[in-house]
């Protein structure tokens, strides 16, 4: 999927329409003034042509390239108007066959991802989760709630494996069993707990709270295809998983 800059098309076609109106006031047999030719050539080459190439409007590209060559050699006002009309009609025809999806401004950051969605520490410490974090963001931006949650569960799996390794317990794909093992570690008498655990007990306790919330509310229904998630639910889950992974990234890495 390519990023389509609608504003560029809007401004450019408006400008070309303005030139078409101005040309209508000139003698059809006269030559297009040189300063107008330079201005139009720059716009068609650096803006309109680039946008058509980005979304693959092949016929429009051919017309724009031909227009650029003809413009360099010189056109009469009548030829100029005809060429502009041809380009506009061709773009309109080709755009009718394209499907464009709109991402609302409040979700654009999830799709554009100009900065890491889960912060640099998460991407650095858990590189195998990077693709799913990226895809979760794009799904959220495109209102694909259930798909977003599916990717987030894969991110959680990465974090859980790292946590299991740090706790020195076998990783259990069944989250209930895994939580049970963590809980058993927590319930040991202080004298039985190793020093490395005591130093990080608050960290482990908070991690267990995150895991429990994910397990009870989201994971099982999603993974077993028994439930769909709205965009609002997916965004809530996204924020919770992000908080969990940020928490892990303060002390763990895979």
Secondary structure, 3 states (H helix, E strand, C coil): CCCCCHHHHHHHHHHHHHHHHHHCCCCCCCECCHHHHHHHHHHHHHHHHHHHHHHCCHHHHHHHHHHHHHHHHCCEHHHHHHHHHHHHHHHHHHHCCCCCCCCCHHHHHHHHCCCCCCHHHHHHHCHHHHHHHHHHHHHHHCCCHHHHHHHHHHHHHHHHHHHHHHHCCCCCCCHHHHHHHHHHHHCCCHHHCCHHHHHCHHHHHHHHHHHHHHHHHHHHHHHCCCCCCCHHHHHHHHHHHHHHHHHHHCCCCC
